[in-house]
Each structure stands twice: as structure tokens, then as C-alpha cells.
Amino acid sequence: MAELINKILTRTDLKNRLAYPTHSLWAFPLLSDGQTSIRFDARDTLGKVWNLKLSTRTQGHPKPVITGEWLSLVQEKGLRVGDRIVLTREVDEDGVVSYEIRTEHKIFNVWAPVQ
């Protein structure tokens, strides 16, 4: 399993879109082939599937961001500034890729899983 994002959420992440680290773009090979966006499903810890969209700029720095159902996830999980998001990628023995998204609330400088 590869960790793609382990991020403390900011106001921009919660109100507009989730900034995605450029160094993790390798996990979406189609973006390397000239595509500027890709949709993917990520399952949360309760088994709910979220349809997310990863996009990059067409010129200059790619500045990748995640949208799609991201803001719905933020609202449903009650995420706030300072909470954490973890996105992982796994490839099974048949080569099938899956993504898991985990959210954690910050409580007294400790992060607790959000169901």
C-alpha cells in the first residue's frame, strides 16, 4: 500500500478543493500521458465510495487538486481546519488498483479517526 496524501487540512482544502502533492502524481499514469484530469473512486473506512476528480493545470506548474465529491465528503465527515486526510493506493495480486481515504479529527493535538 502506498500513501499518496497525509495532509493537515487548510481552509482552502475545505472550502474549494484539496491540494494534491505533485510528488504523488505517479499514482495516476494517465496524467503523465497528457491527460489533465482523471476520475477515481476512493472507499472510506465505512465502505462508502467517493467519486473524486484529480486535475492538473495545462501550462506551468501542474498544481494538482482533487474535486468531484470532495466537498460532499468534507461536509458529511464534518471536517475542519487542522483535521487530517490520508489517501492510499493499493494494487492487488491481479493488478487491480484501489484507493482508500481516511479522515481524522484533531482533538487536543491528537488525531482521532472519523467514521
MOPAC internal coordinates of N, CA, C and O (Angstrom, degrees):
PM7 1SCF
backbone

  N    0.0000 0     0.00 0     0.00 0    0    0    0
  C    1.4467 1     0.00 0     0.00 0    1    0    0
  C    1.5326 1   108.02 1     0.00 0    2    1    0
  O    1.2310 1   121.11 1   -45.19 1    3    2    1
  N    1.3332 1   115.49 1   134.81 1    3    2    1
  C    1.4694 1   120.58 1   179.96 1    5    3    2
  C    1.5276 1   109.62 1  -112.45 1    6    5    3
  O    1.2310 1   121.22 1   -46.89 1    7    6    5
  N    1.3126 1   115.27 1   133.11 1    7    6    5
  C    1.4647 1   120.53 1   177.48 1    9    7    6
  C    1.5325 1   108.65 1   -86.52 1   10    9    7
  O    1.2310 1   120.57 1   -61.30 1   11   10    9
  N    1.3339 1   116.51 1   118.70 1   11   10    9
  C    1.4642 1   121.78 1  -178.27 1   13   11   10
  C    1.5206 1   111.90 1   -93.68 1   14   13   11
  O    1.2310 1   120.73 1   141.40 1   15   14   13
  N    1.3210 1   116.22 1   -38.60 1   15   14   13
  C    1.4668 1   122.17 1   178.68 1   17   15   14
  C    1.5196 1   107.79 1  -136.31 1   18   17   15
  O    1.2310 1   121.14 1   -43.33 1   19   18   17
  N    1.3178 1   115.43 1   136.67 1   19   18   17
  C    1.4618 1   122.51 1   167.59 1   21   19   18
  C    1.5214 1   102.82 1  -142.67 1   22   21   19
  O    1.2310 1   120.71 1   -86.37 1   23   22   21
  N    1.3150 1   116.26 1    93.63 1   23   22   21
  C    1.4538 1   120.61 1  -164.76 1   25   23   22
  C    1.5235 1   112.64 1  -133.45 1   26   25   23
  O    1.2310 1   121.16 1   -40.88 1   27   26   25
  N    1.3173 1   115.39 1   139.12 1   27   26   25
  C    1.4627 1   121.83 1   170.45 1   29   27   26
  C    1.5302 1   105.94 1   -83.14 1   30   29   27
  O    1.2310 1   121.02 1   -52.60 1   31   30   29
  N    1.3185 1   115.65 1   127.40 1   31   30   29
  C    1.4678 1   120.54 1  -173.11 1   33   31   30
  C    1.5297 1   113.38 1   -75.77 1   34   33   31
  O    1.2310 1   121.55 1   -39.12 1   35   34   33
  N    1.3327 1   114.63 1   140.88 1   35   34   33
  C    1.4596 1   122.81 1   177.78 1   37   35   34
  C    1.5215 1   109.30 1  -107.20 1   38   37   35
  O    1.2310 1   121.10 1    -7.81 1   39   38   37
  N    1.3184 1   115.51 1   172.19 1   39   38   37
  C    1.4733 1   121.29 1   177.45 1   41   39   38
  C    1.5328 1   111.15 1   -58.39 1   42   41   39
  O    1.2310 1   120.19 1   137.01 1   43   42   41
  N    1.3284 1   117.23 1   -42.99 1   43   42   41
  C    1.4739 1   120.76 1   179.07 1   45   43   42
  C    1.5194 1   110.92 1   -62.88 1   46   45   43
  O    1.2310 1   120.18 1   138.68 1   47   46   45
  N    1.3351 1   117.26 1   -41.32 1   47   46   45
  C    1.4697 1   121.04 1   177.70 1   49   47   46
  C    1.5241 1   111.13 1   -57.79 1   50   49   47
  O    1.2310 1   120.30 1   142.78 1   51   50   49
  N    1.3176 1   117.03 1   -37.22 1   51   50   49
  C    1.4621 1   122.17 1  -174.53 1   53   51   50
  C    1.5225 1   114.07 1   -86.05 1   54   53   51
  O    1.2310 1   120.17 1   153.37 1   55   54   53
  N    1.3130 1   117.29 1   -26.63 1   55   54   53
  C    1.4682 1   120.77 1  -174.70 1   57   55   54
  C    1.5263 1   113.52 1  -100.90 1   58   57   55
  O    1.2310 1   119.97 1   155.63 1   59   58   57
  N    1.3516 1   117.67 1   -24.37 1   59   58   57
  C    1.4584 1   119.97 1  -174.12 1   61   59   58
  C    1.5264 1   113.15 1  -125.87 1   62   61   59
  O    1.2310 1   121.02 1   115.14 1   63   62   61
  N    1.3376 1   115.66 1   -64.86 1   63   62   61
  C    1.4578 1   121.69 1  -174.06 1   65   63   62
  C    1.5260 1   108.30 1  -162.29 1   66   65   63
  O    1.2310 1   121.35 1   -22.20 1   67   66   65
  N    1.3193 1   115.03 1   157.80 1   67   66   65
  C    1.4621 1   120.81 1   179.68 1   69   67   66
  C    1.5278 1   109.22 1   -91.66 1   70   69   67
  O    1.2310 1   120.32 1   -60.28 1   71   70   69
  N    1.3229 1   116.99 1   119.72 1   71   70   69
  C    1.4628 1   120.86 1   175.31 1   73   71   70
  C    1.5271 1   108.40 1   -66.82 1   74   73   71
  O    1.2310 1   120.80 1   -47.03 1   75   74   73
  N    1.3366 1   116.08 1   132.97 1   75   74   73
  C    1.4593 1   122.56 1  -177.60 1   77   75   74
  C    1.5326 1   108.34 1  -112.40 1   78   77   75
  O    1.2310 1   119.55 1   -45.19 1   79   78   77
  N    1.3279 1   118.47 1   134.81 1   79   78   77
  C    1.4649 1   120.15 1  -176.84 1   81   79   78
  C    1.5353 1   112.89 1   -68.52 1   82   81   79
  O    1.2310 1   120.98 1   -49.32 1   83   82   81
  N    1.3156 1   115.74 1   130.68 1   83   82   81
  C    1.4650 1   121.68 1  -179.99 1   85   83   82
  C    1.5230 1   111.31 1   -58.02 1   86   85   83
  O    1.2310 1   120.11 1   142.92 1   87   86   85
  N    1.3287 1   117.40 1   -37.08 1   87   86   85
  C    1.4673 1   119.78 1  -177.96 1   89   87   86
  C    1.5323 1   113.35 1   -65.93 1   90   89   87
  O    1.2310 1   119.70 1   169.56 1   91   90   89
  N    1.3397 1   118.17 1   -10.44 1   91   90   89
  C    1.4664 1   121.08 1   178.77 1   93   91   90
  C    1.5289 1   113.02 1  -102.61 1   94   93   91
  O    1.2310 1   120.15 1  -172.27 1   95   94   93
  N    1.3297 1   117.33 1     7.73 1   95   94   93
  C    1.4699 1   119.93 1   178.91 1   97   95   94
  C    1.5274 1   112.73 1   -63.47 1   98   97   95
  O    1.2310 1   119.88 1   158.41 1   99   98   97
  N    1.3342 1   117.83 1   -21.59 1   99   98   97
  C    1.4627 1   121.76 1   178.57 1  101   99   98
  C    1.5244 1   112.02 1   -54.14 1  102  101   99
  O    1.2310 1   120.01 1   154.23 1  103  102  101
  N    1.3470 1   117.58 1   -25.77 1  103  102  101
  C    1.4648 1   122.09 1  -176.15 1  105  103  102
  C    1.5236 1   112.87 1   -72.41 1  106  105  103
  O    1.2310 1   120.59 1   170.41 1  107  106  105
  N    1.3340 1   116.48 1    -9.59 1  107  106  105
  C    1.4653 1   121.94 1  -179.65 1  109  107  106
  C    1.5284 1   108.58 1  -127.65 1  110  109  107
  O    1.2310 1   119.96 1  -100.72 1  111  110  109
  N    1.3426 1   117.69 1    79.28 1  111  110  109
  C    1.4631 1   121.98 1  -173.27 1  113  111  110
  C    1.5313 1   114.55 1   -57.04 1  114  113  111
  O    1.2310 1   119.45 1   150.50 1  115  114  113
  N    1.3307 1   118.66 1   -29.50 1  115  114  113
  C    1.4724 1   119.75 1  -179.77 1  117  115  114
  C    1.5199 1   111.91 1   -61.01 1  118  117  115
  O    1.2310 1   120.02 1   150.79 1  119  118  117
  N    1.3334 1   117.57 1   -29.21 1  119  118  117
  C    1.4637 1   120.11 1   178.09 1  121  119  118
  C    1.5278 1   110.52 1   -68.70 1  122  121  119
  O    1.2310 1   120.06 1   153.22 1  123  122  121
  N    1.3149 1   117.49 1   -26.78 1  123  122  121
  C    1.4636 1   121.25 1   176.87 1  125  123  122
  C    1.5261 1   111.14 1   -74.92 1  126  125  123
  O    1.2310 1   120.50 1   159.62 1  127  126  125
  N    1.3153 1   116.64 1   -20.38 1  127  126  125
  C    1.4697 1   121.59 1  -178.59 1  129  127  126
  C    1.5215 1   112.53 1   -90.74 1  130  129  127
  O    1.2310 1   120.00 1  -163.99 1  131  130  129
  N    1.3290 1   117.60 1    16.01 1  131  130  129
  C    1.4586 1   120.35 1   175.64 1  133  131  130
  C    1.5188 1   115.44 1   102.34 1  134  133  131
  O    1.2310 1   119.80 1   167.18 1  135  134  133
  N    1.3188 1   117.98 1   -12.82 1  135  134  133
  C    1.4568 1   119.90 1   175.67 1  137  135  134
  C    1.5207 1   109.03 1   -67.32 1  138  137  135
  O    1.2310 1   119.65 1   -32.14 1  139  138  137
  N    1.3284 1   118.28 1   147.86 1  139  138  137
  C    1.4664 1   120.50 1   179.00 1  141  139  138
  C    1.5216 1   112.84 1  -106.83 1  142  141  139
  O    1.2310 1   120.17 1   175.03 1  143  142  141
  N    1.3373 1   117.28 1    -4.97 1  143  142  141
  C    1.4682 1   119.16 1   176.06 1  145  143  142
  C    1.5248 1   109.63 1  -154.23 1  146  145  143
  O    1.2310 1   121.91 1   -24.65 1  147  146  145
  N    1.3097 1   113.96 1   155.35 1  147  146  145
  C    1.4637 1   120.89 1   177.86 1  149  147  146
  C    1.5230 1   108.30 1  -150.70 1  150  149  147
  O    1.2310 1   120.76 1   -40.32 1  151  150  149
  N    1.3175 1   116.15 1   139.68 1  151  150  149
  C    1.4652 1   121.20 1   175.17 1  153  151  150
  C    1.5235 1   108.45 1   -97.26 1  154  153  151
  O    1.2310 1   121.21 1   -35.93 1  155  154  153
  N    1.3407 1   115.29 1   144.07 1  155  154  153
  C    1.4572 1   120.46 1   177.12 1  157  155  154
  C    1.5156 1   108.61 1  -150.01 1  158  157  155
  O    1.2310 1   121.01 1   -23.62 1  159  158  157
  N    1.3308 1   115.68 1   156.38 1  159  158  157
  C    1.4604 1   122.05 1   178.01 1  161  159  158
  C    1.5188 1   109.55 1  -101.98 1  162  161  159
  O    1.2310 1   120.92 1   -42.15 1  163  162  161
  N    1.3209 1   115.85 1   137.85 1  163  162  161
  C    1.4618 1   121.92 1   176.14 1  165  163  162
  C    1.5226 1   107.72 1  -127.81 1  166  165  163
  O    1.2310 1   121.08 1   -49.72 1  167  166  165
  N    1.3211 1   115.55 1   130.28 1  167  166  165
  C    1.4735 1   121.87 1  -178.75 1  169  167  166
  C    1.5234 1   108.92 1   -93.93 1  170  169  167
  O    1.2310 1   121.01 1   -45.53 1  171  170  169
  N    1.3531 1   115.67 1   134.47 1  171  170  169
  C    1.4648 1   119.06 1   177.55 1  173  171  170
  C    1.5246 1   110.11 1   -88.16 1  174  173  171
  O    1.2310 1   120.34 1     1.58 1  175  174  173
  N    1.3154 1   116.96 1  -178.42 1  175  174  173
  C    1.4677 1   121.23 1  -175.07 1  177  175  174
  C    1.5246 1   113.28 1   -68.54 1  178  177  175
  O    1.2310 1   120.28 1   164.33 1  179  178  177
  N    1.3487 1   117.07 1   -15.67 1  179  178  177
  C    1.4661 1   120.68 1   176.96 1  181  179  178
  C    1.5255 1   112.01 1   -95.47 1  182  181  179
  O    1.2310 1   120.78 1   178.65 1  183  182  181
  N    1.3464 1   116.12 1    -1.35 1  183  182  181
  C    1.4550 1   120.20 1   179.76 1  185  183  182
  C    1.5163 1   114.41 1    93.62 1  186  185  183
  O    1.2310 1   119.86 1   178.57 1  187  186  185
  N    1.3285 1   117.88 1    -1.43 1  187  186  185
  C    1.4614 1   120.31 1   178.23 1  189  187  186
  C    1.5257 1   108.84 1   -73.49 1  190  189  187
  O    1.2310 1   121.23 1   -42.52 1  191  190  189
  N    1.3396 1   115.25 1   137.48 1  191  190  189
  C    1.4566 1   121.15 1  -179.52 1  193  191  190
  C    1.5268 1   109.23 1   -99.24 1  194  193  191
  O    1.2310 1   121.20 1   -50.04 1  195  194  193
  N    1.3339 1   115.30 1   129.96 1  195  194  193
  C    1.4584 1   122.81 1   179.21 1  197  195  194
  C    1.5248 1   108.18 1  -112.19 1  198  197  195
  O    1.2310 1   120.67 1   -52.19 1  199  198  197
  N    1.3455 1   116.32 1   127.81 1  199  198  197
  C    1.4626 1   120.76 1   177.84 1  201  199  198
  C    1.5236 1   108.51 1   -89.36 1  202  201  199
  O    1.2310 1   120.84 1   -67.30 1  203  202  201
  N    1.3174 1   115.99 1   112.70 1  203  202  201
  C    1.4547 1   121.83 1  -175.93 1  205  203  202
  C    1.5220 1   110.49 1  -114.20 1  206  205  203
  O    1.2310 1   120.84 1   -22.00 1  207  206  205
  N    1.3193 1   116.00 1   158.00 1  207  206  205
  C    1.4596 1   121.82 1   179.87 1  209  207  206
  C    1.5232 1   108.40 1  -127.62 1  210  209  207
  O    1.2310 1   120.93 1   -56.34 1  211  210  209
  N    1.3270 1   115.83 1   123.66 1  211  210  209
  C    1.4608 1   122.07 1   175.80 1  213  211  210
  C    1.5255 1   107.92 1  -101.25 1  214  213  211
  O    1.2310 1   120.53 1   -55.19 1  215  214  213
  N    1.3196 1   116.60 1   124.81 1  215  214  213
  C    1.4688 1   121.71 1  -178.24 1  217  215  214
  C    1.5150 1   110.23 1  -126.96 1  218  217  215
  O    1.2310 1   121.53 1   -28.15 1  219  218  217
  N    1.3376 1   114.68 1   151.85 1  219  218  217
  C    1.4590 1   121.07 1   174.19 1  221  219  218
  C    1.5257 1   108.67 1  -129.49 1  222  221  219
  O    1.2310 1   120.90 1   -19.45 1  223  222  221
  N    1.3242 1   115.89 1   160.55 1  223  222  221
  C    1.4603 1   120.90 1   175.81 1  225  223  222
  C    1.5300 1   109.42 1   -71.35 1  226  225  223
  O    1.2310 1   121.01 1   -25.01 1  227  226  225
  N    1.3235 1   115.68 1   154.99 1  227  226  225
  C    1.4606 1   119.87 1   179.06 1  229  227  226
  C    1.5238 1   112.21 1   -84.22 1  230  229  227
  O    1.2310 1   119.88 1   156.78 1  231  230  229
  N    1.3406 1   117.83 1   -23.22 1  231  230  229
  C    1.4652 1   120.89 1  -179.37 1  233  231  230
  C    1.5260 1   109.99 1  -133.72 1  234  233  231
  O    1.2310 1   121.30 1   -26.13 1  235  234  233
  N    1.3312 1   115.12 1   153.87 1  235  234  233
  C    1.4586 1   119.82 1   178.34 1  237  235  234
  C    1.5211 1   111.81 1    71.75 1  238  237  235
  O    1.2310 1   121.23 1    27.54 1  239  238  237
  N    1.3245 1   115.25 1  -152.46 1  239  238  237
  C    1.4724 1   121.46 1   178.41 1  241  239  238
  C    1.5222 1   108.70 1   -62.02 1  242  241  239
  O    1.2310 1   119.48 1   -45.67 1  243  242  241
  N    1.3460 1   118.59 1   134.33 1  243  242  241
  C    1.4734 1   120.16 1  -175.57 1  245  243  242
  C    1.5354 1   114.36 1   -63.25 1  246  245  243
  O    1.2310 1   119.40 1   149.42 1  247  246  245
  N    1.3404 1   118.75 1   -30.58 1  247  246  245
  C    1.4725 1   124.14 1  -179.79 1  249  247  246
  C    1.5367 1   112.01 1    38.49 1  250  249  247
  O    1.2310 1   120.13 1  -114.27 1  251  250  249
  N    1.3254 1   117.35 1    65.73 1  251  250  249
  C    1.4631 1   120.73 1  -177.73 1  253  251  250
  C    1.5340 1   112.87 1   -66.19 1  254  253  251
  O    1.2310 1   121.62 1   -36.40 1  255  254  253
  N    1.3348 1   114.50 1   143.60 1  255  254  253
  C    1.4642 1   121.27 1   177.97 1  257  255  254
  C    1.5250 1   109.64 1  -140.79 1  258  257  255
  O    1.2310 1   121.20 1   -26.07 1  259  258  257
  N    1.3369 1   115.30 1   153.93 1  259  258  257
  C    1.4590 1   121.91 1   176.10 1  261  259  258
  C    1.5190 1   108.83 1  -110.13 1  262  261  259
  O    1.2310 1   121.50 1   -49.81 1  263  262  261
  N    1.3416 1   114.73 1   130.19 1  263  262  261
  C    1.4701 1   122.06 1   175.61 1  265  263  262
  C    1.5368 1   106.72 1  -129.29 1  266  265  263
  O    1.2310 1   119.57 1    46.32 1  267  266  265
  N    1.3083 1   118.42 1  -133.68 1  267  266  265
  C    1.4631 1   120.92 1  -176.02 1  269  267  266
  C    1.5202 1   108.10 1    74.77 1  270  269  267
  O    1.2310 1   120.30 1    50.95 1  271  270  269
  N    1.3181 1   117.04 1  -129.05 1  271  270  269
  C    1.4687 1   121.45 1  -179.28 1  273  271  270
  C    1.5310 1   112.71 1   -84.80 1  274  273  271
  O    1.2310 1   120.17 1  -165.63 1  275  274  273
  N    1.3269 1   117.28 1    14.37 1  275  274  273
  C    1.4605 1   121.34 1  -178.62 1  277  275  274
  C    1.5274 1   112.00 1   -54.87 1  278  277  275
  O    1.2310 1   119.32 1   129.80 1  279  278  277
  N    1.3332 1   118.91 1   -50.20 1  279  278  277
  C    1.4743 1   120.64 1  -176.99 1  281  279  278
  C    1.5323 1   111.66 1   -66.77 1  282  281  279
  O    1.2310 1   120.10 1   149.55 1  283  282  281
  N    1.3318 1   117.41 1   -30.45 1  283  282  281
  C    1.4721 1   120.45 1   174.78 1  285  283  282
  C    1.5227 1   110.15 1   -66.82 1  286  285  283
  O    1.2310 1   120.44 1   140.05 1  287  286  285
  N    1.3353 1   116.76 1   -39.95 1  287  286  285
  C    1.4617 1   121.27 1   176.80 1  289  287  286
  C    1.5243 1   109.99 1   -62.29 1  290  289  287
  O    1.2310 1   120.68 1   134.87 1  291  290  289
  N    1.3305 1   116.30 1   -45.13 1  291  290  289
  C    1.4758 1   121.45 1   178.79 1  293  291  290
  C    1.5241 1   109.83 1   -55.38 1  294  293  291
  O    1.2310 1   120.93 1   132.02 1  295  294  293
  N    1.3340 1   115.84 1   -47.98 1  295  294  293
  C    1.4657 1   120.99 1  -177.46 1  297  295  294
  C    1.5315 1   111.03 1   -66.68 1  298  297  295
  O    1.2310 1   120.40 1   132.35 1  299  298  297
  N    1.3270 1   116.84 1   -47.65 1  299  298  297
  C    1.4681 1   119.76 1  -177.21 1  301  299  298
  C    1.5317 1   112.35 1   -63.55 1  302  301  299
  O    1.2310 1   120.48 1   143.02 1  303  302  301
  N    1.3182 1   116.68 1   -36.98 1  303  302  301
  C    1.4669 1   120.85 1  -179.06 1  305  303  302
  C    1.5282 1   112.56 1   -85.45 1  306  305  303
  O    1.2310 1   120.24 1   171.43 1  307  306  305
  N    1.3402 1   117.15 1    -8.57 1  307  306  305
  C    1.4645 1   120.28 1   179.58 1  309  307  306
  C    1.5234 1   112.10 1    65.71 1  310  309  307
  O    1.2310 1   120.60 1  -141.65 1  311  310  309
  N    1.3260 1   116.46 1    38.35 1  311  310  309
  C    1.4660 1   120.22 1  -177.11 1  313  311  310
  C    1.5177 1   112.00 1   -72.31 1  314  313  311
  O    1.2310 1   121.48 1   -32.19 1  315  314  313
  N    1.3452 1   114.77 1   147.81 1  315  314  313
  C    1.4621 1   122.04 1  -178.59 1  317  315  314
  C    1.5344 1   109.31 1  -133.69 1  318  317  315
  O    1.2310 1   121.10 1   -14.51 1  319  318  317
  N    1.3232 1   115.49 1   165.49 1  319  318  317
  C    1.4564 1   120.82 1   175.19 1  321  319  318
  C    1.5315 1   108.24 1   -55.66 1  322  321  319
  O    1.2310 1   120.50 1   -46.84 1  323  322  321
  N    1.3347 1   116.66 1   133.16 1  323  322  321
  C    1.4643 1   121.35 1  -179.08 1  325  323  322
  C    1.5176 1   113.82 1    97.46 1  326  325  323
  O    1.2310 1   119.84 1   162.99 1  327  326  325
  N    1.3514 1   117.91 1   -17.01 1  327  326  325
  C    1.4596 1   120.40 1   175.11 1  329  327  326
  C    1.5282 1   108.49 1   -71.17 1  330  329  327
  O    1.2310 1   120.52 1   -10.48 1  331  330  329
  N    1.3242 1   116.62 1   169.52 1  331  330  329
  C    1.4638 1   121.26 1  -175.61 1  333  331  330
  C    1.5277 1   110.91 1  -119.32 1  334  333  331
  O    1.2310 1   121.59 1   -33.25 1  335  334  333
  N    1.3368 1   114.57 1   146.75 1  335  334  333
  C    1.4652 1   121.92 1   173.91 1  337  335  334
  C    1.5292 1   107.48 1  -124.61 1  338  337  335
  O    1.2310 1   120.83 1   -43.18 1  339  338  337
  N    1.3243 1   116.02 1   136.82 1  339  338  337
  C    1.4618 1   121.52 1   176.54 1  341  339  338
  C    1.5271 1   107.10 1  -128.67 1  342  341  339
  O    1.2310 1   120.82 1   -55.90 1  343  342  341
  N    1.3332 1   116.04 1   124.10 1  343  342  341
  C    1.4596 1   122.28 1   177.25 1  345  343  342
  C    1.5232 1   107.56 1  -117.48 1  346  345  343
  O    1.2310 1   120.80 1   -53.17 1  347  346  345
  N    1.3376 1   116.08 1   126.83 1  347  346  345
  C    1.4625 1   120.55 1  -179.86 1  349  347  346
  C    1.5307 1   109.90 1  -123.59 1  350  349  347
  O    1.2310 1   121.93 1   -21.79 1  351  350  349
  N    1.3213 1   113.90 1   158.21 1  351  350  349
  C    1.4752 1   122.04 1   179.24 1  353  351  350
  C    1.5225 1   107.64 1  -126.23 1  354  353  351
  O    1.2310 1   121.08 1   -45.05 1  355  354  353
  N    1.3327 1   115.54 1   134.95 1  355  354  353
  C    1.4505 1   120.20 1   178.95 1  357  355  354
  C    1.5226 1   109.02 1  -132.08 1  358  357  355
  O    1.2310 1   120.74 1   -36.71 1  359  358  357
  N    1.3225 1   116.18 1   143.29 1  359  358  357
  C    1.4590 1   122.55 1   175.68 1  361  359  358
  C    1.5201 1   107.22 1  -119.15 1  362  361  359
  O    1.2310 1   120.62 1   -58.46 1  363  362  361
  N    1.3491 1   116.41 1   121.54 1  363  362  361
  C    1.4695 1   118.56 1  -178.77 1  365  363  362
  C    1.5352 1   110.78 1   -81.69 1  366  365  363
  O    1.2310 1   120.87 1     0.63 1  367  366  365
  N    1.3254 1   115.95 1  -179.37 1  367  366  365
  C    1.4657 1   120.88 1  -175.88 1  369  367  366
  C    1.5297 1   113.36 1   -64.07 1  370  369  367
  O    1.2310 1   120.02 1   161.06 1  371  370  369
  N    1.3373 1   117.56 1   -18.94 1  371  370  369
  C    1.4651 1   121.46 1   177.12 1  373  371  370
  C    1.5232 1   112.52 1   -93.28 1  374  373  371
  O    1.2310 1   120.60 1  -176.81 1  375  374  373
  N    1.3402 1   116.46 1     3.19 1  375  374  373
  C    1.4655 1   120.26 1   179.33 1  377  375  374
  C    1.5189 1   114.04 1    84.92 1  378  377  375
  O    1.2310 1   120.25 1  -170.63 1  379  378  377
  N    1.3377 1   117.13 1     9.37 1  379  378  377
  C    1.4681 1   120.96 1   179.41 1  381  379  378
  C    1.5235 1   109.21 1   -80.41 1  382  381  379
  O    1.2310 1   121.12 1   -52.55 1  383  382  381
  N    1.3381 1   115.47 1   127.45 1  383  382  381
  C    1.4650 1   121.84 1  -178.48 1  385  383  382
  C    1.5249 1   109.88 1   -92.98 1  386  385  383
  O    1.2310 1   120.74 1   -44.28 1  387  386  385
  N    1.3283 1   116.19 1   135.72 1  387  386  385
  C    1.4659 1   120.44 1   174.23 1  389  387  386
  C    1.5230 1   108.66 1  -136.31 1  390  389  387
  O    1.2310 1   121.39 1   -24.37 1  391  390  389
  N    1.3390 1   114.94 1   155.63 1  391  390  389
  C    1.4551 1   121.80 1  -179.16 1  393  391  390
  C    1.5159 1   109.04 1  -123.59 1  394  393  391
  O    1.2310 1   120.94 1   -37.65 1  395  394  393
  N    1.3287 1   115.81 1   142.35 1  395  394  393
  C    1.4616 1   121.36 1   176.49 1  397  395  394
  C    1.5217 1   108.14 1  -125.15 1  398  397  395
  O    1.2310 1   121.19 1   -41.71 1  399  398  397
  N    1.3345 1   115.33 1   138.29 1  399  398  397
  C    1.4605 1   120.46 1   178.84 1  401  399  398
  C    1.5251 1   108.37 1  -119.71 1  402  401  399
  O    1.2310 1   121.07 1   -50.28 1  403  402  401
  N    1.3291 1   115.56 1   129.72 1  403  402  401
  C    1.4665 1   121.74 1  -179.35 1  405  403  402
  C    1.5237 1   108.20 1  -124.18 1  406  405  403
  O    1.2310 1   121.00 1   -42.55 1  407  406  405
  N    1.3176 1   115.68 1   137.45 1  407  406  405
  C    1.4620 1   120.71 1   178.87 1  409  407  406
  C    1.5176 1   109.28 1  -120.58 1  410  409  407
  O    1.2310 1   121.17 1   -33.99 1  411  410  409
  N    1.3327 1   115.37 1   146.01 1  411  410  409
  C    1.4634 1   120.77 1  -179.49 1  413  411  410
  C    1.5197 1   109.33 1  -138.19 1  414  413  411
  O    1.2310 1   120.86 1   -48.07 1  415  414  413
  N    1.3396 1   115.96 1   131.93 1  415  414  413
  C    1.4675 1   121.30 1   175.47 1  417  415  414
  C    1.5225 1   109.07 1   -83.26 1  418  417  415
  O    1.2310 1   120.76 1   -38.05 1  419  418  417
  N    1.3103 1   116.15 1   141.95 1  419  418  417
  C    1.4595 1   120.72 1   174.70 1  421  419  418
  C    1.5279 1   107.96 1   -86.19 1  422  421  419
  O    1.2310 1   120.85 1   -59.15 1  423  422  421
  N    1.3319 1   115.98 1   120.85 1  423  422  421
  C    1.4632 1   121.86 1   179.41 1  425  423  422
  C    1.5199 1   107.30 1  -130.35 1  426  425  423
  O    1.2310 1   121.01 1   -68.29 1  427  426  425
  N    1.3330 1   115.68 1   111.71 1  427  426  425
  C    1.4739 1   120.97 1   179.88 1  429  427  426
  C    1.5409 1   111.58 1    52.43 1  430  429  427
  O    1.2310 1   120.77 1  -129.71 1  431  430  429
  N    1.3172 1   116.12 1    50.29 1  431  430  429
  C    1.4655 1   123.60 1   177.78 1  433  431  430
  C    1.5291 1   114.31 1    62.82 1  434  433  431
  O    1.2310 1   120.72 1  -158.11 1  435  434  433
  N    1.3254 1   116.23 1    21.89 1  435  434  433
  C    1.4675 1   122.94 1   174.17 1  437  435  434
  C    1.5253 1   106.27 1  -130.49 1  438  437  435
  O    1.2310 1   120.10 1   -35.76 1  439  438  437
  N    1.3464 1   117.41 1   144.24 1  439  438  437
  C    1.4534 1   120.18 1  -179.68 1  441  439  438
  C    1.5296 1   110.00 1  -100.23 1  442  441  439
  O    1.2310 1   121.07 1   -50.70 1  443  442  441
  N    1.3367 1   115.56 1   129.30 1  443  442  441
  C    1.4592 1   121.86 1   179.76 1  445  443  442
  C    1.5321 1   108.69 1  -113.78 1  446  445  443
  O    1.2310 1   119.85 1   -43.69 1  447  446  445
  N    1.3441 1   117.88 1   136.31 1  447  446  445
  C    1.4662 1   120.46 1  -179.15 1  449  447  446
  C    1.5235 1   112.04 1   -57.61 1  450  449  447
  O    1.2310 1   121.44 1   -36.83 1  451  450  449
  N    1.3442 1   114.85 1   143.17 1  451  450  449
  C    1.4644 1   121.95 1   175.86 1  453  451  450
  C    1.5064 1   106.96 1  -103.32 1  454  453  451
  O    1.2310 1   119.85 1   -49.53 1  455  454  453
  N    1.3038 1   117.90 1   130.47 1  455  454  453
  C    1.4616 1   121.79 1   177.75 1  457  455  454
  C    1.4707 1   109.55 1   -91.47 1  458  457  455
  O    1.2310 1   120.10 1   180.00 1  459  458  457

